[in-house]
């Protein structure tokens, strides 16, 4: 059962102020490879799954930003934890076309 929704905006500090989009693309690929349900929005990506698994994904994303050359990384995270279960659709289905 899915017990969490986690939204993340990852902001890597690049060495020479280069474009962060390739870094963000890499972070999204990590989410894709993890196999969790997710939705990319203009300013953040929301994942659906078990809280501990989603935290591991965030850790991988941050480590990868450093491997790619970032000096540091800011991760702005929002968490909805509901042990009885929660999905993105529970919150948004009335707005979906």
N, C-alpha and C positions, 0 to 999 in steps of 0.2 A: 504494500500500500504506500502510496505517495503521501508523505507527511509534511512536505515543505515546498514553498516557493521561494527562490532566492534570485534577486535581481542584482546584477553587478555592472558597474561601469569601471573599466580598468583604464588607468591613466599612467602610462609609462613615461618616465623622464628620459628622453633620448639624449645621447652624448652631445650631439652638435645641433640640437633643435630640429632634427629632421622630422618628416611627416610621421605621425603615429599610426596612420591607417594600416600599414603592413603589420604592425604589432597587434592592433586590434583584430585584424583578420586572423592572425595566428592564434590569438586567444579564443576566438570563435571556433577555429578548427579543433582546439582541445576539447571544447564542449561537444562538438559534433562527434569526435572520436570516442568520447565517453559514453555515447549512446543514450543520454537522457533527453527527455522532451525539453525543447527550448523554443524561445521566440526572440528574434532580434528586433529591437526597436531603435529609433534614431539615436537615443542617448544611453541605452543600457540593453542588456540581454537578460531575460528571465528564464531560469531553469526550474524544472519540476522534478522532484525525487526525494530520496531519503536525505535528511540533513547532513549526516556524516559524509555521505558520498559527494554531496554538493560542495562541502568544505574542502574535500580532497581535490576536487576539480579547480576550485579557486586557488588552492596552494600550487597546483601544477601550472596554472596560468601565470601566477606571479613569478615562479621560478623560471619559466620560459622567457618572460620579458627580460630578466637579468641575463640569461644565456644569450639573448639576441643583442645585448649591449646596453640595456637601460641601466642608469645609475641607481635608480630606485623606482618604485611603483606605488601609486595610490590606488586602492581598490575601494570604491564606494559601494557598500553592500546593504541591501534591504532584505530582511528575512521575515517570512510568515511561516511559523511553525504551528502545526495543528495535528496533534497525535492521532486524532480520529480520521484524518485524511483530508487532503485538499488538492485541487487541480486548478490550472489556469482557467479552464472552462467554467469552474464554479463561480469565478469572479467576473468573467467577461462574456459568457455566452449570450446574455441579453443584448449585447452590443454587436455581436457578430452578425454580418449580413446574411 
